[in-house]
Amino acid sequence: MTESPITQNPFIVGRPVPPDCFAGRTSAIETAFDQILSRSNLAIWGGPGIGKSSFLELLASPKAWQLRGHDPSSAVIVLLSCLSITPFSAVNFWREIMLLTQEALEKEPVLQTEVGKFLEQGNTTKDGLRSMLRYLGKQNKFLVLLVDDYDAALRSQAGYSDSDIAVFLSDCRNIASHSRERQFLSMVVTSLRRLNELGPKLKPDGSPWYNHYLFQPLKPFDETEVAALLGCMPMTPALRDGIREIADGNPALLQNAGHLLYRELRTGHIPNAEAFAKDFQRTTVHYFEDMWNLASEIEQTLMMLIALCGLKGRLHKKHYDLGDTNLVFSQKERELTDLEERGVVISQMQDSQKSYEFASSMMEWWVVKEIENSTEETLHDRQKGFLNLMSHKQAENVTKAIRWLWQHREEVPSILEWLGKVSAALPKGLIQG
């Protein structure tokens, strides 16, 4: 093997992807700029690892604006994560925005000094921010407020009650949609689920979320985007298909797989399938855990059913009967659609019925392990949820299937079988130059 001129691993793991390395999302990016330039607001949502933080990093890059023919000179761009505000409170949120606005004006010292005066006055409320926006507007400026992890602002904690959340959201809606100063502000927020699923329930006299934000889900990468992301590493089509099998179009999972494989390519090692499986599982398990924990009880039950259905196909003999799962799935299409939009499952039509499977074979493996590691106590709690989805007879069948799995763990295929295409393609999958 000749030495590759590229020594730095091109795959990004453990942090947002820098704007210069950003791939895909063309339509979503154009939608975001349409909203920003019209001083409107956008709510981006998607599951773990789908690229929300990287998306905001791109919108914060003046170079990204210029490449798309937009002038960033009148925009004061502020990017913050609600997770970085601890403890979270409305006062701390408004103060952080003012501080970051002041920092963003470092090349315009006169404006920076004037914004600093708002901080000195100590009016770190939405009214203080409105005053700052009025000042920016007089200077022909507008604030682009990019708020990551907006979920954190919708969770109560010590010193931040449900009533505090309601007031905070009312203030945010007022400043972004109802106040005169909205013409000097565009907000783009990200969350793990749709805002209407996370925030307080809508009251009869309240204004729904969609009156204030355009909702935009970040979906898994399509085939073209996956090819663009993996294109920096020479590999066979079989290996690329194998990576799709374990990661589907989840950008973070794709980055992790590429990072591990490129590491082997760079050092001249022939990747070992078992070692790769263990490394990939170790470096990505938190994504699957987050996907599971993010799901509602009904969604978790549906995932368990999909996993048990898939496991039957991997066993040498049929050992349990789940009953008519298609009936259950047909009655819970809304929840399954949510899982599909978050990139957890995929669907296809078979014999005029929808069938479901996991988008990532590793997610399927993780759910099977979750079932394996459950206990009689947790199963007893689950049974209540089963009865909300299915008949007593079918709930009994599912319970028997879970107990069978506990008793026959040795029959469950190894992790290598869940990475079947990758395992088969690895020995000759990386093209060495």
Secondary structure, DSSP 8 states (H G I E B T S, - for coil): ----S--S--S--SS---GGG----HHHHHHHHHHHHTT--EEEE--TTSSHHHHHHHHT-HHHHHHTT---TTEEEEEEEGGGSSS--HHHHHHHHHHHHHHHTTT-HHHHHHHHHHHHTT--SHHHHHHHHHHHHHTT-EEEEEEE-GGGGGS-BTTB-HHHHHHHHHHHHIIIIISGGGGGEEEEEEESS-HHHHS----TTS--GGGT-EEEE-----HHHHHHHHTTS-B-HHHHHHHHHHHTT-HHHHHHHHHHHHHHHHHT----HHHHHHHHHHHHHHHHHHHHHHS-HHHHHHHHHHHHHHHHHHSSS-------HHHHHHHTHHHHHHHHHTTSEEEEEETTEEEEEESSHHHHHHHHHHHHT--HHHHHHHHHHHHHHS-HHHHHHHHHHHHHHHHTGGGS--HHHHTHHHHHHHHHHB---
